[in-house]
Amino acid sequence: MARGIYKRGNVYWIRYVGLDGRVIRESSHSGKLKEAGDLLIGRRNEIKEGKEPEIKKRIVNYTFNELAEQYLRWAERQRSFQSKKYFINQLVRDFGLIPLRQFSSMLLEQYQTERLQKGNKPATANRLIATIKHMFTKATEWDMVEEGILKRIRKAKLLEENNRRLRFLSIEECRTLINACDSHLRPIVITALNTGMRKSEILNVVWDRIDLKHGFIFLDQTKNGERREIPINATLRETFLELFQGTKERPRRIDIPFAFYNPITERAYEDIQRQFATACRRAKISNFHFHDLRHTFASQLVMAGVDLTAIKELLGHKTLTMTLRYSHLAPSHKVKAVDILDSVLNAKSSVQLLHSEAGQ
């Protein structure tokens, strides 16, 4: 064993003289002699260059709960905080007391299987795994876990997703669903059906971003980070006016900036999944999620003959590729296009026939 390296238990330690002449003893946190040797050489080189070595203290064996607490504080600045908070809370329920050093690709892959067995879609399982991976990336930066654990976590593969799911409602189903909603949920659903806004965008919209005079909702905190302007139609205007003016059952709260808020917490709704599922059951609408209201908005516009470029801008898609998938929801507009072509061709043929008969 080289001078300056010794062993305590299964871990190698190094010993060297610091800038002040004192002997420094430091753990390599490794059971490999070569890693301890490399660390010792690096420390001696730093001393020669007149640098004080930055010695990392041994990392405490943090639990997932402790990481989640720190991560939630950091995530508050993110645009997608509400959806991310939902996933983190789910992960805390499943992994809360497990030490970070016990996480591995096998643990995450088993978790994926469990989620699928519970009926979750691959996309949901992937969002959870992606959240864990990013949490461990930050944990490594914050010296809450060793980089080797992060490498193990990153080996977990995401599941193949079926992104072609496009469920939408007919006009009659839309009316039935709205009538089935509780009073606090009804304006939220109406907003979704008439704007195509994402759930997080709707739940966090404030009155300062709603311009009833000129008829626009201004969105700054969007998924792709770009500002978006949503027109307010007559139905939505009436809904917002009722909320703005308040009712006897629910008077307007001037001190609350949110258009939609929980009267108990006096803050924006964190999630409305349970209430929405109840409304769907009442309306006898199955296999339908809140995000499908966005699909309904887009598909109904396509079937009404609205240009895909305009729909792209309303939905806030960066490219037309995402918008093009809605054309599959409305094959009738293709039939209409072919009928128009047929009428043009037939008209041309009729003109040619008249000319031919006149020449005879």
SVG drawing of the C-alpha trace seen along z (x, -y; Angstrom):
<svg xmlns="http://www.w3.org/2000/svg" viewBox="-78 -47 83 53">
<polyline fill="none" stroke="black" stroke-width="0.4" points="0.0,0.0 1.3,-3.4 2.4,-5.9 -0.5,-8.1 -3.1,-5.4 -4.5,-3.2 -7.7,-1.2 -10.5,-1.5 -12.8,1.4 -13.6,1.8 -12.9,-1.8 -9.6,-3.3 -8.5,-6.6 -5.8,-9.0 -3.3,-11.2 -1.5,-14.3 -0.2,-17.7 -2.3,-20.7 -1.3,-24.3 -1.1,-25.1 1.3,-22.2 -1.3,-20.1 -1.9,-16.5 -5.3,-16.0 -7.0,-12.6 -9.8,-12.1 -12.0,-9.1 -12.1,-8.1 -15.6,-6.6 -14.4,-3.7 -13.2,-0.1 -11.0,-0.3 -7.3,-1.1 -6.9,-2.8 -9.7,-5.3 -8.0,-6.2 -4.7,-6.6 -6.2,-8.9 -7.8,-11.0 -4.5,-11.3 -2.6,-12.4 -5.3,-15.0 -5.1,-16.4 -1.3,-16.6 -1.5,-18.4 -4.0,-20.9 -1.6,-21.6 1.3,-22.2 -0.8,-24.7 -1.6,-26.6 -5.3,-25.5 -7.1,-24.4 -8.8,-21.1 -12.6,-21.0 -13.3,-18.0 -16.7,-16.5 -18.1,-15.3 -19.6,-11.8 -23.2,-12.0 -25.9,-11.2 -28.2,-8.4 -31.2,-10.6 -34.7,-9.1 -36.9,-9.8 -39.1,-11.9 -36.3,-14.3 -35.3,-14.6 -39.0,-15.2 -39.2,-18.1 -36.1,-19.8 -37.2,-19.1 -40.7,-20.6 -39.1,-23.8 -37.0,-23.9 -39.9,-23.0 -42.0,-25.9 -40.3,-28.1 -41.1,-25.7 -44.0,-26.3 -45.3,-22.8 -45.2,-22.9 -48.8,-21.8 -48.6,-18.6 -45.1,-17.9 -46.4,-18.3 -49.1,-15.7 -46.5,-13.1 -44.1,-13.9 -46.9,-13.4 -47.7,-10.0 -44.0,-9.0 -43.8,-10.0 -46.7,-7.7 -44.9,-4.8 -41.2,-5.4 -41.3,-7.9 -39.2,-6.0 -36.9,-4.2 -33.2,-5.5 -31.9,-7.0 -29.0,-4.5 -31.5,-1.6 -32.8,-2.9 -31.8,-0.9 -33.0,-0.3 -34.5,3.0 -36.6,1.1 -37.9,-1.3 -38.7,1.3 -40.6,3.3 -42.5,0.1 -43.4,-0.3 -44.9,3.2 -46.9,2.4 -48.3,-0.8 -49.3,1.1 -51.0,3.8 -53.0,1.1 -54.4,0.0 -52.1,-3.0 -51.1,-3.8 -47.5,-3.6 -47.4,-7.4 -48.4,-7.8 -45.7,-5.3 -43.2,-7.1 -44.0,-10.5 -43.4,-9.1 -40.1,-7.5 -39.0,-10.6 -39.8,-12.6 -37.7,-10.2 -34.8,-10.5 -34.8,-14.3 -35.1,-14.2 -32.0,-12.1 -30.2,-14.4 -30.8,-17.3 -30.0,-15.1 -26.6,-14.4 -26.0,-18.2 -27.2,-18.8 -24.8,-16.2 -27.8,-14.1 -26.7,-11.0 -23.6,-9.6 -23.3,-9.8 -23.1,-6.0 -26.7,-5.8 -27.8,-8.3 -26.1,-6.1 -28.1,-3.1 -31.3,-5.1 -30.7,-6.3 -30.4,-2.7 -34.2,-2.2 -35.8,-2.4 -39.1,-4.2 -42.0,-2.2 -43.2,-2.5 -46.2,-4.8 -49.2,-4.9 -49.6,-8.6 -52.3,-8.1 -55.1,-8.1 -57.6,-10.7 -60.9,-10.6 -63.4,-13.4 -67.1,-14.2 -70.0,-14.9 -71.8,-18.2 -74.7,-16.4 -72.2,-14.7 -70.6,-18.1 -74.0,-19.4 -74.7,-16.3 -71.3,-16.6 -71.7,-20.3 -75.2,-19.6 -73.7,-16.8 -71.0,-19.0 -71.2,-20.5 -71.5,-24.3 -67.8,-24.9 -66.7,-22.4 -69.1,-23.6 -67.3,-26.9 -64.0,-25.0 -65.3,-22.5 -67.0,-25.2 -63.6,-27.0 -61.8,-23.8 -64.4,-23.1 -64.3,-26.7 -60.6,-27.4 -58.7,-24.1 -56.5,-25.3 -54.6,-22.7 -55.9,-21.9 -52.9,-23.6 -53.5,-26.7 -57.2,-26.8 -56.7,-26.2 -54.1,-28.8 -55.6,-31.6 -56.0,-34.9 -58.4,-37.8 -55.6,-40.1 -55.0,-37.8 -58.6,-37.8 -59.6,-40.8 -63.4,-40.8 -63.4,-44.1 -61.4,-43.0 -62.3,-39.3 -59.0,-37.6 -57.2,-35.4 -53.5,-36.1 -51.3,-33.1 -47.6,-33.6 -46.9,-30.4 -47.5,-27.9 -46.0,-24.5 -43.7,-25.5 -42.8,-28.8 -44.4,-31.0 -47.1,-33.7 -50.5,-32.7 -53.7,-34.7 -57.0,-32.8 -60.2,-34.4 -63.2,-34.5 -66.4,-33.6 -70.0,-34.5 -70.6,-31.4 -67.3,-31.8 -67.8,-35.6 -71.2,-34.9 -69.5,-32.3 -66.7,-34.7 -69.1,-37.5 -71.1,-35.4 -67.9,-34.4 -66.7,-38.0 -69.9,-39.5 -70.5,-36.6 -73.8,-35.0 -75.7,-34.7 -74.4,-31.1 -70.8,-32.1 -70.1,-35.9 -67.0,-37.2 -63.9,-37.4 -61.9,-40.5 -58.9,-39.4 -58.5,-36.1 -56.8,-36.6 -57.8,-33.2 -60.8,-32.8 -61.3,-29.3 -60.5,-28.7 -61.1,-26.3 -63.3,-28.1 -61.8,-26.1 -58.1,-26.8 -58.9,-30.1 -56.2,-29.1 -56.3,-27.7 -57.5,-24.1 -54.6,-21.7 -56.5,-19.1 -60.1,-18.3 -59.7,-14.7 -62.2,-13.2 -64.9,-15.7 -64.5,-15.4 -64.7,-11.6 -67.9,-11.9 -69.4,-14.2 -68.4,-11.7 -70.2,-8.9 -73.3,-11.0 -73.2,-11.8 -72.6,-8.1 -69.4,-9.0 -66.6,-6.4 -62.9,-6.3 -62.7,-10.0 -60.1,-12.3 -60.0,-16.0 -57.3,-16.4 -59.7,-14.9 -61.7,-18.2 -58.7,-19.7 -59.0,-17.0 -62.7,-17.7 -62.1,-21.4 -59.6,-20.7 -61.6,-17.9 -64.8,-20.0 -63.0,-22.9 -61.5,-20.5 -64.9,-19.1 -66.3,-22.6 -63.7,-23.3 -61.4,-25.5 -57.9,-25.8 -55.3,-23.5 -52.9,-26.4 -55.4,-28.5 -56.0,-25.4 -52.3,-25.1 -52.0,-28.7 -55.0,-28.2 -53.6,-25.1 -50.1,-26.5 -48.3,-23.8 -44.8,-24.7 -45.1,-22.7 -47.9,-21.6 -47.0,-18.0 -48.9,-17.8 -51.9,-19.5 -52.1,-17.2 -53.1,-14.2 -56.4,-15.9 -57.2,-15.5 -57.7,-11.8 -60.6,-12.6 -62.6,-14.2 -62.6,-12.1 -65.7,-13.9 -63.7,-17.0 -61.8,-14.7 -65.0,-13.4 -66.2,-17.0 -62.9,-17.9 -63.4,-15.0 -67.0,-15.9 -65.9,-19.5 -63.4,-18.1 -66.1,-15.8 -68.4,-18.7 -65.7,-20.7 -64.8,-17.9 -68.4,-17.1 -69.1,-20.8 -66.1,-20.9 -67.3,-17.7 -70.8,-19.2 -69.4,-22.3 -67.4,-20.3 -70.5,-18.2 -72.6,-21.3 -69.9,-22.6 -69.7,-19.3 -73.5,-19.2 -73.5,-22.8 -70.8,-22.0 -73.0,-19.2"/>
</svg>
